[in-house]
Amino acid sequence: MFDGPMTESLLGRATARGLVDLKIHNLRDWSDDRHKKVDDRPYGGGPGMVIQAEPISNALKSIRAAGAKVFKKQKPFVLFMSPQGKVLTQTSAQRLSQKPWVVLLCGHYEGIDERAMAFVDEEISIGDYVLTGGEIPAMVVADTVLRLVPGVVKEAGSLQEESFQNGSLDYPHYTRPAVWNGKKVPDILRSGDHAAISAWRKRQADAVTKKKRPDLVRAAIRRKS
């Protein structure tokens, strides 16, 4: 599941250049069951299966030991992909991008044995909905966080003008041709007046945010007050 999204485009090039090191681990590799089973039925009854605590504990111990020399015995920051976690934001992605070593733990079925939560530093969600498992959320988190690592995005300045970076959405973008289907690129963008262009983009970003995401505007007002 991870090979395509995590090895293409920016992340693929960043890995090849040694800017990031992304490893995928299969929890079944740490199962003591002869069939490599990692789940069982929940106590108390009910539908679905629950991932056992022992394989998670074994996996984290092994991963910590393997990375001890590289990270000088520093423990990894363990994120559990969970719909019960705080929703991922650009701000939390920036915070996570500052951590040298992060382990993303993917839940599945009905989740994980609650006793394994003792190994988790933070739960994180990508939205208020339920997916089949934590693999897709883990890819989203990895992509969002790793692109903020210095050098991953070639034009670092573009990161400062993205949606959510400054509490607002991005301004509209245009490219060639200057006229398409009778619609023109705004004259200001072709003027060469960088100060005027910057001011126009700020006004447009504010207008787009107010129209599409008024909740961000209200949040900014609350912060100021």
N, C-alpha and C positions, 0 to 999 in steps of 0.2 A: 504493500500500500504506500510505503514511503519513498520508494525508489524514484518514481517520476518527479513528484513535486519538490523533493528535497535535493535533487541532483541536477536540476535544470536552471537556466537563467542565472539570476544574481547569486543564488545560494550555491549552485554548482561551480560557478567561477570563483566565489569566495572560498569554497572548500579547496579547490585546486591551488589557489594562491596561499593557502595556509592561514587565512584570516579567521576562519571558524573550523571547528572540528565536530562534526555531527555523527554520532554513532547510534545505530538502532539495535536494541536488545530484545530478544524474544523471551518473555517471562517463562515459557515452557522449559527453557534451558536450565532453570533452577527448580524444577519440580522433582520431588522424590518419588512420585508415582511412576510405575513402570510404563504407563501409557502417556506420561508427560501431562497429566491432567492438572489443572491449576484452580479448578472451581468445584463447588459442591452446593448441595441444596441448603437453603437458609433454615436455621433453627427457628421454630415457631410456625413453620409452614409458609405457604404462599408460592406464587409463581416465580419462575426464573432461577438463576444460579448466582452465586456470590464467589468472587475471587478470594482464595484463601490468603491468610496473612503470611504463612511460612514461605511460599515462593517469593513474595514481595520482599520479605526480610532478607532472604538469601541473595536475591538479586542486588539489593542495595549494598549489602556487605561486600559483595564481589566487585561491584562498580566502584565503590569507595576505595577498595584495596588497589584496583587497577589504576586509578587516577591519583593515588597518594603521592607518587614521585613528581608527577607533572604539577600538581596543585599544592605541593609541600604540605601534605596532610590536612589541607583545608577540606571541610565537608562540603559536599554539593548541596545546593539549594533545591529541595524537592518540591515540585509542583504537581498537584493531583488534578487532572482534568475532570471537572465535576459540574453538573448543572446547579449545584448548591453553592458554588464558589462565587466570588465577586466577578462581575463581568469585565473582561479584558478591555482596557482603554489604551490610548496612545501614551498616557502618563504612566500607566503600569508597565507598558512595554519598554519605555525609556528606563524605568527603574530596573527592570529585569536585565536589560542590555548591559548594565554596569556590573552584573554579577559574573565572575569568571567561570563558574561551573554550575550548570542547571540540569537537573534530571526531570524529565516530564514523565509522570506515571499515568498510564492510560487505564481507565476503568472499562468495564464491559459488563454485559448482562445486567444484574441488579446493583452492580458496584463492587466494592471491596469490603472485606471483613473490617468492621469498625476498629478492631485492635491494631490494624496496620496504619491507621491514621496517626499513630504516635510517631511515625517516620516522616510524616508530611509537614512541610513548613508553611504551605499555603495552598488553598484550593482556588482554582480559577475556572471561569466559564466563558464561552464565547457568545452566549445569549440565553435568553429565557425560553429554552426549548430543549427537548431530549433527543439525542442521537443514538445510533446503535452502539457506539463505543467511543472511547476517547482518542482514537487515532486521528480523525479529521481535526478535532480541536487542537491536538498536539501539533499538527502541521501548521495550523493557523497561527498558533502562538510562536512556533519556531520561526516562521516566515516574518511575522511582525517584529519580533525581537531581534533576530539576527541581521536584518537589513539596517538596523540602527548601529551595529558595530562599526566603528570607524574603518573606512576603506571599502566596505561592502558595496555601498552605493557610490559610483564614481564621482558624481557631482554632489558633494556633501551639502552644498547650499540649497539644493532642492528639498532636502529633508526639513528645512526650516520653514518652508512655505506650503507644506502639505495640509490637507484637511486634519483638523483636531490638534495640530501642532501648537497653535496659539489660541485655542479655545473657539475656533471658528472653522468654517469649511473653506475649501480652496476657491480661488477666483476662476472664472472661465478661461479656457485656453483656446487658441486658434493657431492654424498653420496654413501653408500654401494649399490652394491658390487664394489670392486676396479676395476674389469674388467667386462664389460657388452657388449655383442654382439661384442666382440673383441676390444672394445674401453676402454683404460685405463684411470684412474684418473691420472692427472699430478703428477709425482713423488714428486715434491716440496711440495705438500699438505699433503703428508704422511711422510715427513722428520722429523717433529717435530721442525724444525728451524723456530721459529715464526718471526724473523726479515726477513728472506728470504721469508717466506710466505706473510708477509705484503707488501714487495717490489713487489713480483709477482702480488699480487692482485691490487696494484696501477697501474702497467703497463697494466694489463688486462683491468681494468676499463677505462683507457685512450684510449686503442685500441678499446674497444667496443663503447665508446662514439664517437670516431672519425669515426667509420664505420657506426653506426646506427643513430647518432644525431650530424652531423657536425655543425648544427646550434648552439649547446651548446658550442662547441669549439670556434666558431667565437665570440659568446657572451662573453666568458671568455677572449679572446684576446682583445676585445674592452674595457672590464672593466680594464684590466691591462694597456692599453695604455691611 
